[in-house]
């Protein structure tokens, strides 16, 4: 299946449905709402938020990404509650809606405006589907939402899941003016990246830095191993050095194939992308499974990430080759001039 020149493979879509949604529920509560936790029943583990965020057992990559935990209001959230997937369904309707409203207030993920869900309700079986969704619909600040909980996801029809995921994935694809011929040319020029160009990852975790490291490592490296990892700033910077990259002043206006864009702020490296040629970059905007590996333009990158804190890194070998080529040209010109004088 193609969406805007980006392929969603059938096996990838199947993996998403089976593996990339939580098997347990996760709720956050403020200190003031602590008493509500008891209403979830006995099958709940309440953990102080700071402990939860540092606990790699509960806060794994899937949990982090599917709930988009980086958006949770950590100043307000005091407790994280890992709950059995059936717990929320047994809660009184009014309390359940109150719990969902707290999640929205604290900016937990997996809460979707109802207008996003409505297009999937047309056709046969709509009444039974509405009945299934009803316990998870709530209102917050005059807007209706659906809380996509673990037990609900497990029960939803296959067709709904597929359509929903395709719609979500489509929202993370950049609109890029690039032809299939151009894409194939890039695949031929960069065979180690060819299987990944304009595709989606099956799992959560692979990020922009790993994508760039796989690109700069070249054909001699194990691309699948590199590109499927999550890479941090320390790993990234050391790998750039190991591959002979150095910072180039003003390089963004005179790009060479193989150059790397890196965005930094006071917290470290925020993003990176690999220049293929002619202003086209191999890029991955995030570490979620619905962030594709996509060829996008320099202009698109600047639109998203801006120019503040942008650095350009260039491989020393390419820099040397360029210099040596210039020397050879000058030498050839001198030889021709000498011959003419003779």
N, C-alpha and C positions, 0 to 999 in steps of 0.2 A: 504494500500500500504506500502510495506517495502523497505527501502533504507538502506543497510548496517546494518541490524538488528534494525533500527529505524523506527517506524511506523508513517506514516502521515494518520490520520483518514480523511475520506471523508468530515465530517462536519468541521474539522479543515481547510482543503483546501478551502472549500466554504467560511468559515469565512475570511480567508486571502484575497481572491479575492474581497470580498464585503467591508471589513472594514479596511484593513491594508494599503491601498494606499490613498494618499491625495485626497481630493475633490477640493482643490485649488492648484495653482502652487506657487512655491517659487523660487525666483531668488535673487542672490547676486551681488552687483556691488561695484567697487572701487570708490574712490573719483574722480578719473580721468574719470570714465565712467558714472558719475552721469547724464549727459545730455541724455544718451541712455534711461533712465527710461521713459522719455516722449513718446518714440516710442511705448511703450506698451499700450498706450491709456488711457482712463479715468478709467477703472475698475481695478485699481491698488492701493494698500496702501504701500507707501514707508516709512520705519521705520529705524532709525539709528540702526546698528547691536547690540549695547549694550542694547538698549531698547527692541529689538526683543527677544534677548536671555533670558531676565529676564521676559518676558511677557508670562505667562502660558496659556493665551487664544490662542495666535497664535503658540507659541512654546510648544505644548503639546507632550505627549509621542510618538504618531504616527509620528508627524512631525520630532521630534528629531531623531527617529530611522530610518524612511524610507529614510530621506535625509542624515543620518549619520552626523549630524551637528557637532559632536566632531572633524570631520576631516576638516571642513571648515577653511580656512586660515583667522584667525581673525585679523591678523596684516594688511592684505591687504583689506579685506571686510569692507566697510564703511556703506553700506545700504542693508537692506533686503526688498524685495518687495513681498508682498502677492498679487497674481493676480487671477482674475477670470479665470477658466479653459479654457475659450474660447479665452482669450486675445492673447496668443502667436500665435494662428493659423491665426490671422488677421494681423500679422506683416509682413512686406515685407521680402521676402525670405533671402536676404543678411543680413538684420539686425537681423533676427531670428537666423541665423547661428552664427553671431557675439555674440549674447546674450548667446547662448549655449557654445561658446568657452570661454567666460568669466566665466561661471559656472564651466567648466572643470579646468580652470586656478586657480580658488578659491577652487577647490576640493569639490564641492557640490556632493551629492549622486544622484542616479537614472540616472547615465550616464554609459552606457555599451558599451564595445568594440563590434564592429560589428561582429567579429568572434564568439562572444558568442550567438548572435542573429541568425546567418545564419543557424544553424542546425534545427531551428524551422520553416524554410521557405519551406521545402520540401512538396510535395503533392499537392492536389487540392487547388485551390484558391490562389496560390502563387502570381500571378500577382496582384490581388486585394489587398493582404496583403502588398506587396511591395509598392503599390501606397499609401496605408494608412500610412506606415512608413516613406516614402520619406521626408515629410516636417520636420521630427525630426532627420534626419541623418546629421551629420556634421563632419568636419575634424579638428583635433587638433594635431599639431606636427607630421603630416604625418600618423596619425592613424584615422580610421573612428570610429565614436561613434553613438549610438542612445540615444537621450534624452527621457526618459520615462515619459512624462507629463500626467497630470490628465485627460485631454480630450482624449488623445490617449489610455490610459489604459481603459477608459470607453467604447471605441469603439472596442477594440481588441476582436477577437473570443475567446470563452470559452476554446477551445482546446489549443490555444496558451498560454493563461494565466496559465492554469493548468501545461502544459509542462514546461513553463518558471519558475514557482514557485518551481516545483519539482526539476528542475535542480539547482536552486539557493540554495534550502534547502540542497541538496546533498553535496554542497561544504562546508557546515558548520558541517558536520558529521565527527567525528574522526574514522579512521580505527582501530578497536579494535578486537583483536583475542579473541572472547568470543562466546560460543555456546548458542543455544536456551535453552538447559538444564540448563546451568549456570544462564542465565537470569531468568528462572523460579524459580530457587533456591533462587535467591535474592528477587524475588517478594514474595515468601512464607516467607522468613526470615524478610522482611520489608513490611508487608501488607499495612501500611499507605503510603508507597511510590510506591506501586505496580502499581496504575493507571498512574503514571508519568514516570516510568522507560522506557527509550528509546522511548520517544514520544516528540511531539512538543507542545508548547503553542499555543493557538489560537490567543492571543493578544500580542502586544508589552508590555514591562514593567517588567514582572517577571525576576529577575536576580539571580546571583549565590548566593548572601547572603540570599535571601528569600528561595532558594532551600535548603541551609544548615540549616536554622532555622526550616524549616518544617521537616527536617530529625531528628534534635536533639530533637525536641519537642515530638516526639513519637506518639503513637497511641491515646493518651488521648487528643491530640490537634486537632483543625480543620485544617487538612492538606491542604484542597483545598483553604481555606481562606488565610493561610500563604503563600503557594507556589505561589499564583497568584499575590502577591504584589511585589513592588519594595522596597527593604530594603537598607538603608544607613548605613554607618559605625557606627554611634552612636547607632542606633537601634540594629545592629548586635552584637556589643561588650556587650551591656547591656543584650541582650538575652542569650549570651553565659554565662555570669556571673550568670544569673538567673537559668540557667540549670546546674550550678555546674562545669563549664569548667575553666581550668587554663592552663597556658603555661608550656610546658614540654621541657626541654633542651634536644636536641639530639633525640627527639621522632620520627623523620622521619625514623630512622633505625630500630625502634622496635615498629611498629604500632600495635594498638589494634583496634578492631571494635568500631566504634563510635568516633574515633579521627577526628579532623578537621584540615585541612591544611588552613593556612591563609597567603596571601602574602601582605606585607605592604611596602610602601615607604614614602618619605617625605610628600606626599599628602594624606596619610592615607591608608586605606584598598583598595587593587586593585582586589583581587579575593579570593575565598574560595571554598573548596570542602570537601565532607563528606566521610570518609573512611568506607566502608562496611565491607570488610575483604579481606585478601590475596592480598593486593595491588590494589584492585578495589575500585573506588570512584564513588559516585553519584555527578554529575557535570553539570553545565550550564555555558558555556563560556561567555555569554553576555545577554543583555536584549532585543535583537531583537526576533521577532517571529520565525525566522529561526535558532536561537540558541537552539538546543534540550536539554532536560534533558536526559543525557546519562551516562551510566556506562562506565568509561574509566579507564585506568591503571595509576599507579603512574608515570610510565615512560612517558606516553603521557602528563600528567600534567606538568612534569618537562621540557619536550621539549617546551611546549607553554609558560610557566610562569617562567621557570628558578628556580634556588635555592637561588638566592639573595633575601633577605627579606622574606624568608619562615619561618613561625612559626607553631608549632604544639600545638594544644589545646586538652586536655583530660578531660573527665568528672570525677569529683572527686569520684563519686560512683563506677565507674569501677576501679579506682585506689585503692580505699579502699577494694573492693572485691578481687582484686588481692593480696593485702597485707594480708588480712584475710585468704585467701586460703593458702598462704605460712605459716602463723602461725599455721593453723590447721595441715598442713603436718608435720611441725616440732614437734608439740605436739604428733601426732600419732607415729612418729618415736621414741620419748622419751618413750612413753608407751610400745612400742614393746621391746625396749631395757631393760626396767625395768622388764617385764615379763620374758625375756630370762635369766636375772640375777637371778631371783627367782627360 
